[in-house]
Amino acid sequence: MNANVALIQRQLDAYNAQDLDAYVACYAPDVVVASLNGAVTETGREALRARYAKAFAAFPENKARLVGRMAVGNTVIDHEDVSRGPGKEQFEIIAIYTVKDGLIARVDFAK
């Protein structure tokens, strides 16, 4: 498995396990999180940690199922089906990851 794909899979597995430390460790210290073609929502690991600590607390049954994945160079694109839990919100999302020096440097979400 390509190292970039392995990194993205590792962060998806940590997300689904709600293992905040393992999840955040996949990201660069100065990571940028944004809406695709839109505003930056978080900058840096601590902002990322705060976002997902809140999300994991609010949605303890949250899971993302990988629908499809493409990888070219330092870019990995995931199409995911996200469920907040039985009987709760469900939505599809596309995550475009940019990998630099073995860590996720940027992620752009399309929903």
N, C-alpha and C positions, 0 to 999 in steps of 0.2 A: 504494500500500500504506500502510495506517495506520502511523504512526510507532512505536507500541508493538509492532505485529506485526513491523515491520522490525527492531526491536531484538532481539526474541526470535529471529527467524530468524538474525540476525547472530551471536548467542551460540551457537545450535545449529550453525551453520557452523563457528565457531571450535572448538567442542567436538569436532566430527567431524574437524577438521584437527589436533586436539590442539595448537592455538596458545594456550598458556596466557595470554600477555599480552593477546591480543585477547579471549579468553574473560572474563578477570577485569575487563577494561575496561568490560564491559557492565553491571557490578554497581556499586551504590552503595558508598561507603567503609564504611558501617555496615550492609551487607546482613545479613539474617537468613535462615538456611536451616534448615528444620524438616521433620519428618515430619508429614504431615497429621493434625491433631488430636493431635499428640504432641509429643515433646521437640524443642527447638532443638538442632541438631547443630553449626552453625557460626554465628559472629557476626563480621562484618567481612571485608573483602577478603583480608587476610593468611591468615585461617583457611580461606577459600574456596580461595585459591591453594595452600595446603598440602594440602588434601583432593584437589584435582584434579591437582596435580603427582604425588602418590602414585598416584592412579588411572591417569593416563596412562602412568606408568612401569611399573605392574603389568600394564596391558592395552593394549599399543601398537596393537592392531588393533581396539580398541573403537569402535563406531559406533552412533549413534542414528538410527533411521528414523522420520520423522514419519508417524504414522497419521492424525491429525486435529488440528485446531486451532480453537479458539473464542476470540473476543475481544469483550469488552464493557467499555467505559470503560477504566479503568487495569488491567484484569485480562485476562491471556492464559492460556489453558489448552491445554497440549499433551498429546496422547496419543502416546507413543513406544514403539517396539519397539527394545530395546537388545540388541546382541550384543557379547560380549567378544572375539569372534574365531571363526574356523572351528573347530568342534568344542568350543567353550567355552560357558560359561553364556549363556543368552538369557532375557530377561524383558521384561515390559511395565511401563511406569511412566506415571503422570500427574503432570505438573508444573504447578503453579498459580503463575503469576508475577504479582506486583504491581509495577507500574511507577510511579515517582515522579520527576519532574524529569528525564525522559529516560533513567533508569537503572533496573535491576532492584533494588527495595528489599527484596523478600522473595520466597522461593520455598518452596512447600510441596510435598513429594513424597508421592504415594500409590503403593504398590507391592504 
